[in-house]
Amino acid sequence: MAVLASTGREPFGLDPEDGALLGTLFAEAAAALGLDGARIYAALREGRTLGAALGLPEGVAEALYRRAHTWFAAGRHDRAEPLFRALCALDSGCADYWVGHGVCLHLRGADDEAGIAFAAAAALRPNWAVPHFHAAGLAIARGDRASAAEHLAAFRDRQDRQTPEALIREAERLAGALAQRSRVEPAEAGRSRA
């Protein structure tokens, strides 16, 4: 197996030697499928998304995104999840895809993975409130009230005119429930010691 020469600009933060090896392995695996893996990997080295490197036509991601939302709205997160996963792979820089994937993961009970997805979305769009709303819900489900309160505060700090009103109302309800729970528990603890 001949190893591809490094360009000095490797994807995934790889060092040049590992990047060249991965490129070679990728090219060989893609060739077995009838694809020009060297061209695809070269595009990844240039910083293009996987979708762009594969040469997907304009509008494919939007169509997949609409389909994922359609399945989700129909209550079929099991059908939406693989579409969101594919979208994250095709364009890992889109925070919306990560949020959709995270919500589906959480509904499936894959909470660790959901947390990673929400963190990715928040990192990609630091001023966007939505990932923090979902991360707060995840924290509440895990019983981590401190993290839930932090995410709700981050959600409030990032709200803007684009933030869905339904999320704002639900975040207020959750914050109120957390505050109530915090007031009740110390009082209950004092009574049990008496």
Legacy VTK file of the C-alpha trace (Angstrom):
# vtk DataFile Version 3.0
C-alpha trace
ASCII
DATASET POLYDATA
POINTS 194 float
0.000 0.000 0.000
1.453 3.331 -1.070
0.817 6.070 1.464
-0.467 9.396 0.111
1.881 12.320 0.606
0.909 14.751 3.327
-0.158 18.213 2.282
0.630 19.587 5.740
-3.049 20.355 6.216
-4.713 17.300 7.674
-8.367 16.958 8.655
-9.551 16.008 12.134
-6.477 17.554 13.763
-4.259 14.672 12.670
-0.520 15.017 12.401
0.839 14.797 8.814
1.932 11.151 9.044
-1.395 9.933 10.458
-3.300 12.153 8.026
-1.455 10.670 5.070
-2.132 7.141 6.329
-5.827 7.873 6.874
-6.013 9.390 3.395
-4.507 6.267 1.891
-6.852 3.957 3.780
-9.822 6.153 2.892
-8.829 6.191 -0.798
-8.530 2.403 -0.884
-11.834 1.848 0.921
-13.618 4.310 -1.350
-12.081 2.703 -4.456
-13.647 -0.611 -3.401
-16.995 1.204 -3.650
-16.138 2.744 -7.020
-15.438 6.208 -5.576
-12.431 8.461 -6.053
-11.373 8.478 -2.424
-8.182 10.448 -3.058
-10.246 13.345 -4.501
-12.724 13.195 -1.617
-9.966 13.127 0.993
-8.168 16.007 -0.737
-11.368 18.058 -0.441
-11.564 17.207 3.266
-7.967 18.359 3.642
-9.032 21.675 2.105
-11.586 22.055 4.890
-14.677 21.218 2.840
-17.578 19.377 4.455
-18.072 15.711 3.693
-21.180 16.574 1.669
-19.211 19.046 -0.435
-16.294 16.613 -0.755
-18.688 13.945 -2.018
-20.037 16.437 -4.532
-23.620 16.259 -3.307
-25.877 18.537 -5.331
-27.157 21.792 -3.862
-30.318 21.248 -1.845
-29.668 17.671 -0.695
-28.994 18.665 2.907
-32.061 20.930 2.970
-34.222 18.081 1.664
-32.856 15.699 4.305
-33.419 18.341 6.993
-37.051 18.857 5.936
-37.567 15.095 5.921
-36.044 14.741 9.396
-38.363 17.480 10.688
-41.357 15.810 9.043
-40.600 12.519 10.789
-39.981 14.276 14.086
-43.230 16.263 13.858
-45.052 12.989 13.182
-43.709 11.625 16.465
-41.210 9.343 14.748
-37.910 10.396 16.307
-36.649 6.897 15.506
-36.964 7.771 11.799
-35.665 11.337 12.236
-32.535 10.349 14.175
-30.643 8.624 11.327
-31.372 11.585 9.059
-30.033 14.053 11.627
-27.011 11.780 12.138
-26.346 11.781 8.389
-26.724 15.555 8.289
-24.188 15.942 11.111
-21.761 13.741 9.177
-22.313 15.577 5.894
-21.969 19.044 7.454
-20.638 18.902 10.984
-20.569 22.700 11.148
-24.348 23.172 11.247
-25.636 23.666 14.791
-29.255 23.016 13.776
-28.382 19.470 12.732
-26.675 18.804 16.057
-29.681 20.041 18.037
-32.041 17.828 16.041
-29.748 14.868 16.504
-29.391 15.603 20.223
-33.134 15.772 20.794
-33.607 12.419 19.029
-30.766 10.868 21.023
-32.283 12.113 24.289
-35.686 10.707 23.373
-34.015 7.352 22.698
-32.303 7.487 26.097
-28.790 8.054 24.730
-28.265 10.974 27.100
-24.457 11.049 27.050
-24.487 11.315 23.258
-27.290 13.900 23.412
-25.163 16.027 25.746
-22.298 15.895 23.256
-24.629 16.935 20.432
-26.010 19.906 22.408
-22.472 20.967 23.377
-21.414 20.787 19.720
-24.369 22.983 18.716
-23.576 25.507 21.454
-19.925 25.641 20.391
-20.866 26.152 16.747
-23.348 28.954 17.515
-22.239 30.443 20.838
-24.979 33.087 20.914
-27.844 30.694 20.115
-30.224 29.980 22.993
-31.755 26.740 21.685
-28.948 24.262 22.523
-28.958 25.513 26.117
-32.699 24.954 26.414
-32.309 21.327 25.372
-29.202 20.853 27.532
-31.229 22.158 30.499
-33.948 19.595 29.826
-31.331 16.881 29.627
-29.789 18.010 32.923
-33.205 17.965 34.600
-33.830 14.445 33.306
-30.508 13.413 34.830
-31.329 15.077 38.151
-28.500 17.605 37.764
-30.259 20.749 38.953
-27.081 22.852 39.099
-26.306 22.174 35.435
-29.964 22.720 34.524
-29.904 26.126 36.237
-26.675 27.068 34.408
-28.148 26.105 31.036
-31.402 27.937 31.751
-29.395 31.050 32.639
-27.387 30.656 29.411
-30.674 30.242 27.524
-32.065 33.471 29.039
-28.817 35.339 28.267
-28.973 34.300 24.607
-32.677 34.825 23.893
-33.436 37.029 20.937
-36.294 37.669 18.532
-35.566 34.355 16.802
-36.022 32.289 19.972
-39.294 30.362 19.746
-41.881 31.679 22.198
-42.809 28.123 23.235
-39.212 27.502 24.364
-39.147 30.757 26.314
-42.364 29.840 28.169
-41.136 26.307 28.892
-37.763 27.605 30.116
-39.573 29.961 32.497
-41.698 27.075 33.768
-38.610 24.890 34.274
-36.729 27.677 36.055
-39.724 28.198 38.367
-39.925 24.478 39.120
-36.193 24.357 39.879
-36.468 27.362 42.190
-39.479 25.846 43.972
-37.678 22.533 44.385
-34.636 24.314 45.831
-36.833 26.084 48.421
-38.745 22.924 49.385
-35.815 20.546 49.808
-33.930 22.511 52.505
-37.160 22.813 54.493
-37.826 19.057 54.183
-34.256 18.271 55.230
-34.679 20.429 58.370
-37.900 18.616 59.338
-36.344 15.171 58.925
-33.553 16.056 61.354
-35.997 17.230 64.018
LINES 1 195
194 0 1 2 3 4 5 6 7 8 9 10 11 12 13 14 15 16 17 18 19 20 21 22 23 24 25 26 27 28 29 30 31 32 33 34 35 36 37 38 39 40 41 42 43 44 45 46 47 48 49 50 51 52 53 54 55 56 57 58 59 60 61 62 63 64 65 66 67 68 69 70 71 72 73 74 75 76 77 78 79 80 81 82 83 84 85 86 87 88 89 90 91 92 93 94 95 96 97 98 99 100 101 102 103 104 105 106 107 108 109 110 111 112 113 114 115 116 117 118 119 120 121 122 123 124 125 126 127 128 129 130 131 132 133 134 135 136 137 138 139 140 141 142 143 144 145 146 147 148 149 150 151 152 153 154 155 156 157 158 159 160 161 162 163 164 165 166 167 168 169 170 171 172 173 174 175 176 177 178 179 180 181 182 183 184 185 186 187 188 189 190 191 192 193
